[in-house]
């Protein structure tokens, strides 16, 4: 049919007017106008050239900014026909030549600018104009060609052709490129010096470099970034050295933070995002890594000065800065660690002069509170910094062999009077602090020995201000070291509880039998393995006391058959009623002092010599002299000695001081302190300041650990055995490899182990 309708036939736009109503509305009454079908016509070379000439004129008008009268529909149709009729090369090459011709003219305009600044501005304007025109050419003329011809022929899209042309015709010109590069670097320098620059122009030009660098031809990186990064490195190297030489560490930190923020802002406003990691790496290296050690060690403003003067905020600023370069943070941690070690050593030296364990431990606790706050505030609670500070405390605390004893003395002082008046929460906090120092100790078994001795004295003497606090402390030690560490301590509390029940039963039996006359005694029955061994022989007790003891023996052994009681007279105390020329007093004295005073009963003015007292009481010489001196002190002069001075000679004699007076009816006679730091057989120091009893316990623990390991492994090399023994016993003490070796030799002699014949460093277990 000759009048058939056709929509959008080849070479023609779709016919008809807009029609149709929105969804749900009534149909429109507008009519379609259907044009007659036109058969397609071929386009030869001459026709193609004619069509291209019209397109070229239109492209020139676009470049000359005179495109207002152009019909982009007609332009698209013309380009469409060229591509459709196999003349895509005419269109493609023509557009390319047209763009290059136009850019050649623009290039001359840019290069003829007299000032570098105007060259860069003119270049930026040319680039903006070029992008706009290329988008118009691409979208109004070459869109169909880009979708078909370019893809089929594997050519570069029209927009990219424009980018390459801009690079070759304008940017690659030496009189443009060199001047703009210098201007870019000059603008960056001006901005770093505090001047204001046109960041819009900078961003436009640098964006141009990014876009014209297609096909991996990284123009931005080659022509700007490399030069920019090298200049940045040199700038900050010079500036950092000069600024550091003239300013304090805190000032330098603030300056570095400011510069880092400026460079980040530079990236945000006109640099490529890909430049940021490279730029920040250089800036951080030159400002932080290169001077980290100098900043930390700086005299009068470095880390030591900050710590000594409590400048936590400045230290925090330095930490935050160093965190940008993680490797430098360890320099800061190490500096704090070394300062703590030095301060700790000074504290150790001070306490050697003062010789006051409580002052020493309080000083350590003050240091701990201070540096815990430093870690929490300045280092923002960083675990690595906390670990470094902990290592520093362990270093100086374990350098002094008396630290374990001093901590035990400190806890003893807390339990006797230090926690008096404290609420439950405050008491718990103070005990927690003591446990923190305990964690630093390597020789925890030494602390246990001293703590057990002081706990025994508190429990037996009733000196503790709170049994609940005592139990809380033991519970904390148990949580730190396990059940084995505190089993004996818990056994001591259990003995005291059972002793109260035993005495209650004994007194009830005594009352019911009517045998309540004579000396009244209060007995604590102690399990031998739990309590510190005294080793002191039993002294000669007065007859009245012996009778009371025999009655208790009969009661106890009747109830607990098979047990044996050994009376520790060196630990007891007594209340003695005395009359001094009609003045009556109740003297609260130790058992030894009671035995001494009863010798003077009924003697009147007849003195007793030292040797006579010793023979009558059987008290060891050292303890006898100590208790006699306590009875002869000016404040409590119950006895008078023949010689003058604070010491007792072998020929001294003693007489009751009948003129003794006191405002108190009940007079407590304190014992003078022994000159030795530690008392009793448990505290006798061995090698390295370790009590001999602890050394003996260590030998047993070492042997038990070796046998346990070898029984499980059967065969093991020497170094592996020592390492495993050290690991197992590290919770109580740090074994000396030489001591482990001696215990191995001892076990070999006793045929628990044997050496391998082939390898003398290999041990085998003998069942």
C-alpha positions as CSV (number, residue, x, y, z in Angstrom):
1,X,0.0,0.0,0.0
2,X,1.5,3.3,-1.0
3,X,-0.1,5.2,1.9
4,X,1.0,2.9,4.7
5,X,2.1,4.7,7.9
6,X,5.6,4.3,9.3
7,X,6.9,5.4,12.7
8,X,10.6,6.3,12.9
9,X,11.7,4.9,9.6
10,X,15.4,5.1,8.5
11,X,16.5,8.7,8.2
12,X,13.3,10.1,9.7
13,X,12.1,11.0,13.2
14,X,9.0,9.4,14.6
15,X,6.0,11.0,13.2
16,X,2.8,12.1,15.0
17,X,2.0,14.5,17.8
18,X,2.1,13.9,21.5
19,X,-1.0,12.2,22.6
20,X,-2.5,9.9,25.3
21,X,-3.7,10.7,28.7
22,X,-2.3,9.9,32.1
23,X,-3.2,6.6,33.8
24,X,-6.8,6.5,34.9
25,X,-7.9,9.7,32.8
26,X,-10.2,9.9,29.8
27,X,-8.7,9.4,26.3
28,X,-7.5,12.6,24.6
29,X,-9.4,13.9,21.6
30,X,-6.2,15.0,19.8
31,X,-5.5,13.3,16.4
32,X,-2.2,11.8,15.1
33,X,-0.8,13.2,11.9
34,X,0.7,10.4,9.9
35,X,3.0,11.4,7.2
36,X,3.4,9.3,4.0
37,X,6.2,6.8,4.0
38,X,9.4,7.9,2.4
39,X,11.7,5.2,1.1
40,X,15.3,5.4,2.4
41,X,18.0,6.9,0.2
42,X,21.7,6.1,0.1
43,X,24.4,8.6,1.1
44,X,27.5,8.6,-1.2
45,X,30.8,10.3,-0.5
46,X,29.8,13.6,-2.0
47,X,26.7,13.7,0.1
48,X,28.6,12.6,3.1
49,X,31.1,15.4,2.6
50,X,28.3,17.9,2.2
51,X,26.6,16.7,5.4
52,X,30.0,16.9,7.3
53,X,30.5,20.5,6.1
54,X,27.3,21.4,7.7
55,X,28.2,19.6,10.8
56,X,31.7,21.3,10.9
57,X,30.1,24.7,10.6
58,X,27.9,23.9,13.5
59,X,30.8,22.6,15.6
60,X,32.7,25.9,14.9
61,X,29.6,27.9,16.0
62,X,29.6,25.8,19.2
63,X,33.3,26.6,19.8
64,X,32.6,30.3,19.0
65,X,29.7,30.3,21.5
66,X,27.2,31.0,18.8
67,X,25.0,27.9,19.0
68,X,21.7,29.5,20.0
69,X,20.2,29.2,16.5
70,X,21.3,25.6,15.9
71,X,18.8,22.7,15.8
72,X,20.4,19.9,17.7
73,X,17.8,17.5,16.4
74,X,18.9,18.2,12.8
75,X,22.5,17.9,13.9
76,X,21.9,14.6,15.5
77,X,20.0,13.3,12.5
78,X,22.8,14.3,10.1
79,X,25.4,12.6,12.2
80,X,23.1,9.6,12.6
81,X,22.8,9.3,8.7
82,X,26.6,9.5,8.3
83,X,27.2,6.7,10.7
84,X,24.3,4.6,9.4
85,X,25.6,4.8,5.8
86,X,29.1,3.7,6.7
87,X,30.6,7.2,6.8
88,X,31.5,7.1,10.5
89,X,35.2,7.7,9.7
90,X,34.3,10.9,8.0
91,X,32.5,12.1,11.1
92,X,35.0,10.8,13.6
93,X,38.1,12.2,11.9
94,X,36.3,15.4,11.1
95,X,35.3,16.0,14.7
96,X,38.9,15.2,15.8
97,X,40.4,17.7,13.3
98,X,37.9,20.3,14.2
99,X,38.6,20.1,17.9
100,X,42.4,20.1,17.4
101,X,42.2,23.2,15.1
102,X,40.1,25.1,17.7
103,X,42.5,24.1,20.6
104,X,45.5,25.2,18.6
105,X,44.0,28.7,18.6
106,X,43.2,28.5,22.3
107,X,46.7,27.4,23.0
108,X,48.2,30.5,21.4
109,X,45.8,32.6,23.5
110,X,46.9,30.9,26.7
111,X,50.6,31.0,26.0
112,X,50.6,34.7,25.1
113,X,49.7,35.7,28.7
114,X,52.5,37.8,30.2
115,X,52.2,36.7,33.8
116,X,52.4,33.2,35.1
117,X,49.3,33.9,37.3
118,X,47.2,34.9,34.3
119,X,48.5,32.0,32.3
120,X,47.1,29.6,35.0
121,X,43.8,31.5,35.2
122,X,43.4,31.6,31.4
123,X,44.2,27.8,31.3
124,X,41.6,27.1,33.8
125,X,39.0,29.1,31.9
126,X,40.0,27.4,28.6
127,X,39.6,24.0,30.3
128,X,36.1,24.8,31.7
129,X,35.0,26.1,28.3
130,X,36.5,23.1,26.5
131,X,34.7,20.6,28.8
132,X,31.4,22.4,28.2
133,X,31.8,22.5,24.4
134,X,32.9,18.8,24.2
135,X,29.8,17.8,26.2
136,X,27.6,19.6,23.7
137,X,29.4,18.1,20.7
138,X,29.2,14.6,22.2
139,X,25.5,14.8,23.3
140,X,24.1,16.7,20.3
141,X,26.1,15.3,17.4
142,X,28.2,12.3,18.3
143,X,26.1,10.3,20.7
144,X,25.0,7.7,18.1
145,X,28.6,7.4,16.8
146,X,30.0,6.8,20.3
147,X,27.5,4.0,20.8
148,X,28.1,2.2,17.5
149,X,31.0,3.2,15.3
150,X,33.4,3.9,18.2
151,X,32.6,0.6,19.9
152,X,32.8,-1.4,16.6
153,X,36.1,0.2,15.5
154,X,37.6,0.2,19.0
155,X,38.4,3.9,18.8
156,X,38.5,6.5,21.5
157,X,35.1,8.2,22.4
158,X,34.7,11.8,21.3
159,X,35.0,13.2,24.8
160,X,38.3,11.4,25.3
161,X,39.5,12.6,21.9
162,X,38.9,16.1,23.2
163,X,40.9,15.3,26.4
164,X,43.9,14.0,24.4
165,X,43.7,17.0,22.1
166,X,43.7,19.4,25.0
167,X,46.7,17.7,26.5
168,X,48.7,17.7,23.3
169,X,47.8,21.1,22.0
170,X,47.7,23.1,25.2
171,X,49.2,21.4,28.2
172,X,52.2,19.9,26.5
173,X,53.4,23.2,25.2
174,X,56.6,24.1,27.1
175,X,55.6,27.8,27.5
176,X,52.4,26.7,29.1
177,X,53.3,23.6,31.1
178,X,56.4,24.9,32.7
179,X,54.9,28.2,33.7
180,X,51.8,26.6,35.2
181,X,53.8,24.1,37.1
182,X,55.9,26.8,38.7
183,X,52.7,28.8,39.5
184,X,51.1,25.7,41.1
185,X,54.0,25.2,43.4
186,X,54.3,28.9,44.1
187,X,50.6,29.0,45.1
188,X,51.0,26.1,47.5
189,X,54.1,27.8,49.0
190,X,52.1,31.1,49.5
191,X,49.3,29.2,51.2
192,X,51.7,27.4,53.5
193,X,53.1,30.8,54.4
194,X,49.7,32.0,55.5
195,X,48.6,33.9,52.4
196,X,45.2,33.5,50.8
197,X,45.0,32.0,47.3
198,X,42.3,31.2,44.8
199,X,41.6,27.6,45.6
200,X,39.0,27.5,42.8
201,X,41.6,28.0,40.1
202,X,43.9,25.5,41.8
203,X,41.2,22.9,41.9
204,X,40.2,23.5,38.3
205,X,43.7,23.2,36.9
206,X,44.5,20.1,39.0
207,X,41.2,18.5,38.0
208,X,42.3,19.2,34.4
209,X,45.5,17.3,34.9
210,X,43.6,14.4,36.4
211,X,41.2,14.1,33.5
212,X,43.7,14.5,30.6
213,X,45.8,11.7,32.1
214,X,43.8,8.9,30.3
215,X,45.2,5.6,29.1
216,X,47.4,5.3,32.2
217,X,49.2,8.4,31.1
218,X,49.2,9.8,34.7
219,X,49.7,13.5,33.8
220,X,48.7,14.6,37.4
221,X,51.2,12.3,39.0
222,X,54.0,13.0,36.5
223,X,53.6,16.8,36.1
224,X,52.4,17.9,39.5
225,X,52.2,15.3,42.3
226,X,55.8,14.1,42.1
227,X,57.1,17.7,42.2
228,X,54.6,18.7,44.9
229,X,55.6,15.8,47.2
230,X,59.3,16.4,46.8
231,X,58.7,20.1,47.6
232,X,56.6,19.2,50.6
233,X,59.3,16.9,51.9
234,X,61.9,19.5,51.7
235,X,59.7,22.3,53.1
236,X,58.8,20.3,56.2
237,X,62.3,19.0,56.7
238,X,63.6,22.5,56.8
239,X,60.7,24.0,58.8
240,X,60.6,21.3,61.4
241,X,64.3,21.6,62.1
242,X,64.2,25.3,62.5
243,X,61.0,25.3,64.6
244,X,62.3,22.6,66.9
245,X,65.5,24.4,67.6
246,X,63.7,27.6,68.7
247,X,60.6,26.3,70.5
248,X,59.5,23.9,73.3
249,X,58.2,20.4,72.8
250,X,54.5,21.4,73.5
251,X,54.8,24.3,71.0
252,X,56.2,22.0,68.4
253,X,53.4,19.5,68.9
254,X,50.8,22.2,68.4
255,X,52.6,23.4,65.3
256,X,52.7,19.9,63.9
257,X,49.0,19.3,64.5
258,X,48.2,22.6,62.8
259,X,50.3,21.7,59.7
260,X,48.7,18.3,59.5
261,X,45.3,19.8,59.5
262,X,46.3,22.3,56.8
263,X,47.5,19.5,54.5
264,X,44.3,17.6,55.0
265,X,42.3,20.7,54.2
266,X,44.5,21.1,51.0
267,X,43.5,17.7,49.9
268,X,39.8,18.4,50.5
269,X,39.8,21.7,48.5
270,X,42.0,21.0,45.5
271,X,44.3,18.0,45.6
272,X,43.4,14.5,44.3
273,X,42.1,12.2,47.1
274,X,44.7,9.7,45.9
275,X,47.4,12.2,46.9
276,X,46.3,12.2,50.6
277,X,48.1,9.0,51.8
278,X,51.3,9.9,50.0
279,X,51.2,13.5,51.3
280,X,50.3,12.6,54.9
281,X,53.0,9.9,55.0
282,X,55.7,12.5,54.0
283,X,54.4,15.1,56.4
284,X,54.1,12.6,59.3
285,X,57.6,11.3,58.6
286,X,59.2,14.8,58.5
287,X,57.2,16.3,61.4
288,X,56.8,13.3,63.7
289,X,59.0,10.3,63.0
290,X,62.2,12.4,62.2
291,X,62.0,14.2,65.6
292,X,60.1,11.9,67.9
293,X,63.2,11.0,70.0
294,X,64.3,14.6,70.2
295,X,60.8,15.7,71.3
296,X,60.7,13.1,74.0
297,X,64.2,13.8,75.3
298,X,64.0,17.6,75.0
299,X,65.5,19.4,78.0
300,X,63.1,21.4,80.2
301,X,60.0,20.6,78.0
302,X,60.2,16.9,77.1
303,X,58.4,13.9,78.6
304,X,60.3,14.0,81.9
305,X,59.4,17.6,82.5
306,X,55.8,16.9,81.6
307,X,55.6,14.0,84.1
308,X,57.4,15.9,86.9
309,X,55.2,18.9,86.5
310,X,51.9,17.0,85.9
311,X,51.4,18.4,82.4
312,X,49.0,15.6,81.4
313,X,47.3,17.5,78.7
314,X,50.6,18.3,76.9
315,X,51.6,14.7,77.2
316,X,48.2,13.6,75.8
317,X,48.7,16.0,72.8
318,X,52.1,14.4,72.1
319,X,50.6,10.9,72.4
320,X,47.8,11.8,70.0
321,X,50.4,13.2,67.5
322,X,52.6,10.1,67.8
323,X,49.7,7.8,67.2
324,X,49.7,9.0,63.6
325,X,53.0,7.2,63.3
326,X,52.6,4.0,65.4
327,X,56.3,3.2,65.5
328,X,57.0,6.4,67.4
329,X,54.5,5.7,70.2
330,X,56.9,3.1,71.6
331,X,59.5,5.8,72.0
332,X,57.0,7.7,74.2
333,X,56.1,4.6,76.2
334,X,59.7,3.7,76.8
335,X,60.5,7.2,78.0
336,X,57.7,7.0,80.6
337,X,58.9,3.5,81.6
338,X,62.4,4.7,82.1
339,X,61.2,7.7,84.1
340,X,59.2,5.4,86.4
341,X,62.2,3.2,86.9
342,X,64.4,6.2,87.8
343,X,61.8,7.6,90.2
344,X,61.3,4.1,91.7
345,X,65.1,3.7,92.3
346,X,65.1,7.1,94.0
347,X,62.3,5.9,96.3
348,X,64.2,2.8,97.1
349,X,67.3,4.9,98.0
350,X,65.1,7.2,100.2
351,X,63.6,4.3,102.1
352,X,67.1,2.9,102.7
353,X,67.8,6.1,104.6
354,X,64.5,6.3,106.4
355,X,64.1,2.5,106.9
356,X,60.4,2.8,107.2
357,X,58.5,0.0,105.3
358,X,55.2,1.8,105.6
359,X,56.6,5.0,104.1
360,X,58.2,3.0,101.3
361,X,54.9,1.2,100.3
362,X,52.9,4.4,100.6
363,X,55.4,6.0,98.3
364,X,55.0,3.2,95.8
365,X,51.2,3.5,96.0
366,X,51.4,7.3,95.4
367,X,53.6,6.6,92.4
368,X,51.1,4.0,91.1
369,X,48.1,6.3,91.5
370,X,50.0,9.0,89.6
371,X,51.1,6.9,86.7
372,X,47.8,5.1,86.5
373,X,46.3,8.5,86.0
374,X,48.9,9.3,83.3
375,X,48.1,6.1,81.4
376,X,44.4,6.7,81.7
377,X,44.4,10.4,80.7
378,X,47.5,11.0,78.7
379,X,47.6,7.6,76.9
380,X,43.8,7.3,76.8
381,X,43.9,4.0,78.7
382,X,46.1,2.3,76.1
383,X,47.0,-1.2,77.2
384,X,50.5,-1.2,75.8
385,X,51.3,1.9,77.9
386,X,49.8,0.3,81.0
387,X,52.0,-2.8,80.4
388,X,55.1,-0.6,80.1
389,X,54.4,1.1,83.4
390,X,53.7,-2.2,85.1
391,X,57.1,-3.5,83.8
392,X,58.8,-0.4,85.3
393,X,57.2,-1.0,88.7
394,X,58.1,-4.6,88.6
395,X,61.7,-3.7,87.8
396,X,62.4,-1.4,90.7
397,X,60.2,-3.2,93.3
398,X,61.9,-6.6,92.6
399,X,65.4,-5.0,92.6
400,X,65.0,-4.6,96.4
401,X,64.8,-8.0,98.1
402,X,63.0,-6.4,101.1
403,X,60.0,-5.3,99.1
404,X,57.9,-8.4,100.0
405,X,58.6,-7.9,103.7
406,X,57.8,-4.2,103.5
407,X,54.5,-4.9,101.8
408,X,53.6,-7.4,104.5
409,X,54.5,-4.8,107.2
410,X,52.3,-2.2,105.3
411,X,49.3,-4.6,105.3
412,X,50.0,-5.4,109.0
413,X,49.8,-1.7,109.7
414,X,46.5,-1.4,107.8
415,X,45.0,-4.3,109.7
416,X,46.2,-3.0,113.1
417,X,45.2,0.6,112.8
418,X,45.3,1.9,109.2
419,X,41.8,0.9,108.3
420,X,40.3,2.2,111.5
421,X,37.4,4.5,110.7
422,X,37.3,3.5,107.1
423,X,34.0,2.5,105.4
424,X,33.6,-0.8,103.7
425,X,34.2,0.6,100.3
426,X,37.3,2.7,101.3
427,X,38.8,-0.3,103.1
428,X,38.3,-2.5,100.1
429,X,40.0,0.1,97.8
430,X,43.0,0.4,100.1
431,X,43.3,-3.4,100.2
432,X,43.0,-3.5,96.4
433,X,45.9,-1.1,96.1
434,X,48.0,-3.4,98.4
435,X,47.1,-6.3,96.1
436,X,48.2,-4.3,93.1
437,X,51.7,-4.0,94.6
438,X,51.6,-7.7,95.4
439,X,51.0,-8.4,91.7
440,X,54.3,-6.7,90.9
441,X,56.2,-9.0,93.3
442,X,58.1,-11.9,91.7
443,X,58.9,-13.6,95.1
444,X,55.3,-14.0,96.2
445,X,56.2,-16.9,98.5
446,X,58.5,-14.5,100.5
447,X,55.5,-12.2,101.0
448,X,53.4,-15.2,102.1
449,X,56.0,-16.1,104.7
450,X,56.1,-12.6,106.2
451,X,52.4,-12.1,105.9
452,X,51.7,-15.4,107.6
453,X,54.0,-14.4,110.5
454,X,52.3,-11.0,111.0
455,X,48.8,-12.5,110.6
456,X,49.6,-15.0,113.3
457,X,50.6,-12.2,115.7
458,X,47.5,-10.3,114.9
459,X,45.2,-13.2,115.4
460,X,46.9,-14.5,118.6
461,X,47.2,-11.0,120.1
462,X,43.8,-9.8,119.1
463,X,45.4,-6.9,117.3
464,X,43.3,-6.9,114.1
465,X,40.7,-4.1,113.9
466,X,38.4,-6.3,111.8
467,X,38.2,-10.0,111.2
468,X,36.2,-9.2,108.1
469,X,39.0,-7.1,106.6
470,X,41.4,-10.0,107.3
471,X,39.2,-12.4,105.5
472,X,38.7,-10.0,102.6
473,X,42.5,-9.7,102.2
474,X,43.0,-13.4,102.1
475,X,40.2,-13.7,99.6
476,X,41.9,-11.2,97.3
477,X,45.2,-13.1,97.6
478,X,43.4,-16.3,96.8
479,X,41.9,-14.7,93.7
480,X,45.4,-13.7,92.6
481,X,47.3,-16.9,93.3
482,X,44.8,-19.7,93.8
483,X,43.8,-22.0,96.7
484,X,47.2,-23.4,97.5
485,X,48.7,-20.0,98.2
486,X,46.1,-19.2,100.9
487,X,45.2,-22.6,102.2
488,X,47.4,-22.2,105.3
489,X,46.1,-18.7,105.9
490,X,42.5,-20.0,105.8
491,X,43.6,-22.8,108.1
492,X,44.7,-20.2,110.7
493,X,41.3,-18.6,110.7
494,X,39.7,-22.0,111.0
495,X,41.9,-22.7,114.1
496,X,40.9,-19.5,115.8
497,X,37.2,-20.3,115.2
498,X,37.6,-23.8,116.6
499,X,39.6,-22.6,119.5
500,X,36.8,-20.3,120.6
501,X,34.4,-23.2,120.5
502,X,36.9,-25.3,122.4
503,X,37.4,-22.7,125.2
504,X,33.6,-22.3,125.5
505,X,33.3,-26.0,126.1
506,X,36.2,-26.1,128.5
507,X,34.8,-23.3,130.6
508,X,31.4,-24.9,130.8
509,X,33.0,-28.1,132.0
510,X,35.0,-26.2,134.6
511,X,32.0,-24.5,135.9
512,X,29.9,-27.6,136.1
513,X,32.6,-29.5,137.9
514,X,33.1,-26.7,140.4
515,X,36.8,-26.5,139.4
516,X,36.9,-22.8,138.6
517,X,39.5,-21.7,141.1
518,X,43.1,-20.9,140.3
519,X,44.6,-19.3,137.3
520,X,42.2,-18.7,134.5
521,X,43.6,-19.5,131.1
522,X,42.5,-18.8,127.5
523,X,44.0,-21.2,125.0
524,X,44.3,-21.1,121.2
525,X,44.9,-24.5,119.7
526,X,47.0,-24.2,116.5
527,X,47.5,-26.7,113.8
528,X,51.3,-27.1,113.4
529,X,51.3,-27.0,109.5
530,X,49.3,-23.8,109.3
531,X,51.2,-21.5,111.6
532,X,54.7,-20.2,111.5
533,X,57.0,-22.6,113.4
534,X,58.6,-20.8,116.4
535,X,61.3,-23.2,117.4
536,X,61.6,-21.6,120.8
537,X,61.8,-24.1,123.8
538,X,59.1,-24.0,126.4
539,X,60.0,-21.9,129.4
540,X,59.5,-22.8,133.1
541,X,56.0,-21.7,134.0
542,X,54.8,-20.8,137.5
543,X,53.2,-23.8,139.3
544,X,49.7,-22.2,139.3
545,X,49.9,-21.9,135.5
546,X,51.2,-25.4,135.1
547,X,48.2,-26.7,137.0
548,X,45.8,-24.9,134.8
549,X,47.6,-26.2,131.7
550,X,47.3,-29.8,133.0
551,X,43.6,-29.4,133.4
552,X,43.2,-28.2,129.9
553,X,45.4,-31.0,128.6
554,X,43.1,-33.5,130.2
555,X,40.0,-31.9,128.8
556,X,41.3,-31.6,125.3
557,X,43.0,-35.0,124.9
558,X,39.8,-36.6,126.3
559,X,37.8,-35.0,123.5
560,X,40.5,-35.3,120.8
561,X,42.3,-38.6,121.3
562,X,45.5,-39.2,119.4
563,X,46.5,-35.6,119.3
564,X,49.5,-34.0,121.0
565,X,49.7,-30.5,122.5
566,X,52.9,-28.5,122.4
567,X,52.7,-25.3,124.4
568,X,54.2,-22.2,122.7
569,X,55.0,-20.1,125.7
570,X,56.8,-17.5,123.5
571,X,53.5,-16.4,122.0
572,X,51.3,-16.0,125.0
573,X,50.4,-13.0,127.2
574,X,49.2,-12.6,130.8
575,X,47.5,-10.3,133.2
576,X,49.5,-10.0,136.5
577,X,48.1,-8.3,139.5
578,X,50.8,-6.3,141.3
579,X,51.0,-4.1,144.5
580,X,53.6,-1.3,144.7
581,X,53.6,0.2,148.2
582,X,49.8,-0.1,148.4
583,X,49.2,1.0,144.8
584,X,47.5,-1.8,142.9
585,X,47.9,-2.3,139.1
586,X,47.1,-4.9,136.6
587,X,50.1,-5.5,134.4
588,X,49.4,-6.7,130.8
589,X,52.6,-8.5,129.9
590,X,53.9,-11.4,127.7
591,X,54.2,-14.9,129.1
592,X,58.0,-14.5,129.4
593,X,57.5,-11.3,131.4
594,X,55.0,-13.0,133.6
595,X,57.6,-15.8,134.4
596,X,60.2,-13.1,135.2
597,X,57.9,-11.1,137.4
598,X,56.7,-14.1,139.4
599,X,60.3,-14.8,140.5
600,X,60.2,-11.6,142.5
601,X,57.1,-12.5,144.4
602,X,57.8,-12.6,148.1
603,X,61.5,-11.7,147.7
604,X,61.2,-8.2,149.0
605,X,64.4,-6.2,148.3
606,X,66.5,-9.2,147.4
607,X,67.8,-8.8,143.8
608,X,68.1,-11.5,141.1
609,X,71.0,-11.7,138.7
610,X,70.6,-12.3,135.0
611,X,72.0,-15.8,135.3
612,X,69.6,-16.7,138.1
613,X,66.6,-15.5,136.1
614,X,67.8,-17.4,133.0
615,X,68.3,-20.6,135.0
616,X,64.9,-20.3,136.7
617,X,62.8,-19.5,133.6
618,X,64.7,-21.3,130.8
619,X,64.0,-18.3,128.5
620,X,66.5,-18.0,125.6
621,X,69.2,-15.4,126.2
622,X,68.2,-13.0,123.4
623,X,64.5,-13.0,124.3
624,X,65.3,-12.8,128.1
625,X,67.4,-9.6,127.6
626,X,64.7,-8.1,125.3
627,X,61.9,-8.8,127.9
628,X,64.0,-7.5,130.8
629,X,64.8,-4.3,129.0
630,X,61.1,-3.8,128.3
631,X,60.4,-4.1,132.1
632,X,63.2,-1.5,132.8
633,X,62.2,1.3,130.4
634,X,61.7,4.8,131.9
635,X,58.0,4.8,131.1
636,X,57.3,1.3,132.5
637,X,60.1,0.8,135.1
638,X,58.7,-2.1,136.9
639,X,62.2,-3.5,137.5
640,X,65.3,-1.6,138.3
641,X,68.7,-2.9,137.0
642,X,72.0,-2.3,138.6
643,X,73.8,-1.0,135.5
644,X,72.9,2.2,133.6
645,X,72.2,2.4,129.9
646,X,70.0,0.6,127.5
647,X,71.8,-2.6,127.4
648,X,72.1,-5.5,129.9
649,X,75.5,-6.8,130.9
650,X,76.1,-10.5,132.0
651,X,76.6,-9.4,135.6
652,X,73.5,-7.2,135.8
653,X,71.1,-7.8,138.7
654,X,67.4,-6.7,139.0
655,X,65.1,-5.6,141.8
656,X,61.4,-4.7,141.9
657,X,60.8,-1.0,141.6
658,X,58.5,-0.5,144.6
659,X,58.0,3.2,143.7
660,X,56.5,2.4,140.3
661,X,53.5,4.6,139.6
662,X,51.0,5.0,136.8
663,X,47.8,7.0,136.2
664,X,46.3,3.8,134.7
665,X,45.1,0.9,136.7
666,X,45.7,-1.5,133.8
667,X,49.2,-1.0,132.5
668,X,50.2,-2.5,129.2
669,X,54.0,-3.1,129.1
670,X,55.1,-3.1,125.4
671,X,58.1,-5.0,124.1
672,X,61.0,-3.1,122.7
673,X,61.7,-3.8,119.0
674,X,64.5,-6.2,118.0
675,X,67.3,-4.7,116.0
676,X,66.9,-7.3,113.3
677,X,64.6,-6.4,110.5
678,X,62.8,-9.7,110.7
679,X,62.1,-11.9,113.7
680,X,61.7,-15.6,114.3
681,X,63.2,-18.5,112.6
682,X,61.0,-18.1,109.5
683,X,62.5,-14.7,108.9
684,X,66.1,-15.6,109.1
685,X,67.5,-14.4,105.8
686,X,69.3,-16.8,103.5
687,X,71.0,-16.1,100.1
688,X,69.6,-13.0,98.3
689,X,67.6,-11.9,101.4
690,X,65.2,-14.9,101.1
691,X,64.2,-16.4,104.4
692,X,65.7,-19.8,105.0
693,X,62.4,-21.4,105.5
694,X,61.2,-20.1,102.2
695,X,64.4,-21.4,100.5
696,X,63.6,-24.8,102.0
697,X,60.1,-24.7,100.7
698,X,61.4,-23.7,97.2
699,X,63.6,-26.7,97.1
700,X,60.7,-29.0,97.8
701,X,58.5,-27.1,95.2
702,X,61.2,-27.4,92.6
703,X,61.7,-31.1,93.1
704,X,57.9,-31.7,93.1
705,X,57.5,-29.7,89.9
706,X,60.4,-31.5,88.1
707,X,59.1,-35.0,89.1
708,X,55.6,-34.0,88.0
709,X,56.8,-32.8,84.6
710,X,59.1,-35.8,84.0
711,X,56.4,-38.3,85.0
712,X,54.1,-36.8,82.4
713,X,56.7,-36.3,79.6
714,X,59.0,-39.4,80.4
715,X,61.9,-37.8,78.5
716,X,62.8,-34.1,78.2
717,X,65.8,-31.9,77.3
718,X,67.5,-29.8,79.9
719,X,66.5,-26.4,78.6
720,X,62.9,-27.5,78.0
721,X,62.7,-28.9,81.5
722,X,64.0,-25.6,83.0
723,X,61.5,-23.6,80.9
724,X,58.6,-25.7,81.9
725,X,59.5,-25.6,85.6
726,X,59.8,-21.8,85.5
727,X,56.4,-21.5,83.8
728,X,54.7,-23.7,86.4
729,X,56.2,-21.9,89.4
730,X,56.1,-18.3,88.1
731,X,53.0,-17.7,90.2
732,X,55.0,-18.1,93.4
733,X,58.5,-17.1,92.5
734,X,60.9,-17.0,89.6
735,X,63.2,-20.0,89.8
736,X,66.9,-19.5,89.3
737,X,68.1,-21.8,86.5
738,X,71.1,-22.8,88.7
739,X,68.8,-23.8,91.5
740,X,66.7,-25.9,89.1
741,X,69.9,-27.6,87.9
742,X,70.9,-28.4,91.5
743,X,67.5,-30.0,92.2
744,X,67.8,-32.1,89.0
745,X,71.2,-33.3,90.1
746,X,69.8,-34.2,93.5
747,X,66.9,-36.2,91.9
748,X,69.4,-38.0,89.6
749,X,71.4,-39.0,92.7
750,X,68.3,-40.3,94.4
751,X,67.4,-42.2,91.2
752,X,64.2,-40.3,90.3
753,X,65.8,-39.3,86.9
754,X,68.6,-40.4,84.7
755,X,70.7,-38.9,81.9
756,X,70.6,-40.4,78.5
757,X,73.8,-42.1,77.4
758,X,73.5,-40.7,73.8
759,X,72.6,-37.1,74.8
760,X,73.8,-35.9,78.2
761,X,71.3,-33.0,78.1
762,X,68.4,-35.4,77.8
763,X,66.7,-36.7,81.0
764,X,64.5,-39.7,81.5
765,X,62.0,-40.4,84.3
766,X,62.6,-43.5,86.4
767,X,59.3,-45.1,87.6
